[in-house]
Structure formats: structure tokens, C-alpha cells
Amino acid sequence: MNFGIGNYIISLDFRMGVGMDLEFVDSRPVWTMNNNTGDVKAMCMEGMIVLVPFVNLSIGKIYDEVG
């Protein structure tokens, strides 16, 4: 499940793990899809990832590499 608040994207996913973790990332690769064309593309995410038992919560901004 994904939704946006301002410039931030919030993603909630299920996982098969029971550990707890907090990560701050600046270039994590993520898959994105253009809803108009259906094109799938790898982009970078800058933000925070919270791993709790069976849940992966990602909060951050998605950007395209320039260069």
C-alpha cells in the first residue's frame, strides 16, 4: 500500500521477519511505475525505513539520478 503526503511517499509492506530495525537511507534502489504509460523504472529513495515484526514501513522521497 502506497500513498503520498506532500513530497513524501509512505509505503507499507508485509515481510516474513520478526526482527526490529531502523534504517536511514540516501540512495536505496526502488522500483517505480508510471501510471499513465505503465513503464517500470528503477529510481533512488532518500528517507527512513522502519522494520518491525511482519511489517516494513518506508517513508521518503523518490528521485531520479542525474548524470
C-alpha positions in Angstrom: 0.0 0.0 0.0 1.4 3.4 -1.0 0.2 6.9 -0.5 1.8 10.4 -0.5 1.8 13.3 1.9 3.3 16.4 0.4 6.6 15.4 -1.3 6.9 12.2 0.8 5.8 8.7 -0.2 4.8 6.3 2.5 4.8 2.6 1.7 3.6 -0.2 4.0 4.6 -3.8 3.0 4.4 -7.1 4.7 7.5 -9.2 5.3 8.4 -12.6 6.7 10.7 -11.4 9.5 10.4 -10.8 13.2 13.4 -8.5 13.9 13.2 -4.8 14.6 15.4 -2.3 12.7 15.6 1.4 11.8 17.5 2.5 8.7 18.2 5.9 7.3 19.0 5.7 3.6 20.0 8.2 0.9 20.2 6.0 -2.2 18.2 2.8 -1.7 17.0 1.4 -5.1 13.3 1.1 -5.5 11.0 0.1 -8.4 8.6 2.7 -9.7 5.8 2.5 -12.3 4.4 5.4 -14.4 0.6 5.0 -14.0 0.0 6.7 -17.4 2.3 4.6 -19.6 2.9 1.5 -17.4 6.7 1.9 -17.7 8.7 0.4 -14.8 11.9 2.1 -13.8 14.5 1.8 -11.0 14.9 5.0 -9.0 16.5 6.0 -5.7 14.8 6.7 -2.4 16.0 9.0 0.3 14.3 8.6 3.7 13.7 6.2 6.6 12.8 2.5 6.8 11.2 1.0 9.9 11.2 -2.8 10.2 9.0 -4.3 12.9 7.7 -7.9 13.1 6.0 -8.7 9.8 5.8 -5.0 8.6 8.1 -2.9 6.5 7.3 0.9 6.7 9.2 3.2 4.2 8.9 7.0 4.4 10.9 9.2 2.0 11.3 10.9 -1.3 11.9 9.2 -4.7 14.3 10.9 -7.1 15.9 10.1 -10.4 19.7 10.1 -10.8 21.0 13.0 -12.8 24.2 12.5 -14.8 
